[in-house]
Amino acid sequence: MTPPPYVIGVDTDVTTLRDADHLLRELAAALPEPEGLYGCTHLVRRGGRRRVALSLGSRSRTAADAARRALTAGGHTVTDGAWDDRGRAVLYPGAAALTGTLTVAELLDRSAIERVRVLGTPGEPDPATPLVTREFVRPHWEDGTLVLAAMPHIGATLVPFEDPAPTPCCADH
């Protein structure tokens, strides 16, 4: 599967991934055709400030145009295209079905994710390997492919690399 051909960028003042995820879901829920939508976050720096920008993509020009109109009417700055080609996908076909523990094969079958890469290991994982989703699966676009980075976990299972509740930097002092 290739990235959606119709993509718009949405500028934000959001500075955390958690806030960007929330805003992305809120914006998508208000759109006329949210099914089949891809929503990504992008870490950007413009004018000396860092923030998290968003992109929304669709395989339908009509849906993308409707999203542009709705977001512009809502006061958002919208541009053509994504901020970069390595967006972190929050919304994508099948994302809602990735709950509980699934095998790698089930994850790939139920969603737009095309590949799982296990950090620190060569090759791809066995399709029968269990993956504990933690209800938080955030793949990234890599060379036009949606790839989930995973890491080894307890009992020969995998978990997505991104933790749903990360410890903030310097939390212990």
CORNOR-V921120 format. One record per residue. SS is DSSP state (A for helix, B for strand, O for the rest). NEAR is the number of other C-alpha atoms within 8 Angstrom. Layout:
SS;NEAR
SS;NEAR
This chain:
O;5
O;5
O;9
O;9
O;7
B;11
B;13
B;14
B;14
B;12
O;9
O;10
O;7
O;9
O;9
O;8
A;8
A;6
A;9
A;14
A;10
A;8
A;8
A;12
A;9
A;8
A;9
A;9
A;7
O;6
O;10
O;7
O;8
O;8
O;5
O;8
O;13
B;14
B;14
B;13
B;15
B;13
B;8
B;9
B;8
B;6
O;4
O;5
B;6
B;9
B;12
B;15
B;16
B;16
B;17
B;14
B;14
B;14
O;9
O;7
A;8
A;6
A;10
A;14
A;8
A;11
A;11
A;10
A;8
A;9
A;12
A;10
A;7
O;6
O;6
O;10
O;9
B;11
B;7
B;7
O;9
O;12
O;11
O;6
O;9
O;9
O;13
B;11
B;13
B;14
B;10
O;12
O;10
O;9
A;11
A;5
A;7
O;13
O;9
O;8
B;8
B;13
B;11
A;14
A;9
A;8
A;11
A;11
A;7
A;9
O;12
O;12
O;12
O;9
B;10
B;12
B;11
B;12
O;7
O;5
O;5
O;5
O;5
B;8
O;9
O;6
O;7
O;7
O;11
B;11
B;12
B;11
O;13
O;9
O;7
O;9
O;12
O;10
O;12
B;12
B;14
B;9
O;6
O;8
B;12
B;13
B;13
B;13
B;13
B;12
B;11
B;9
B;8
A;6
A;4
A;8
B;11
B;13
B;12
B;15
O;7
O;8
O;7
O;6
O;4
O;5
O;5
O;5
O;4
O;5
O;6
O;3
O;3
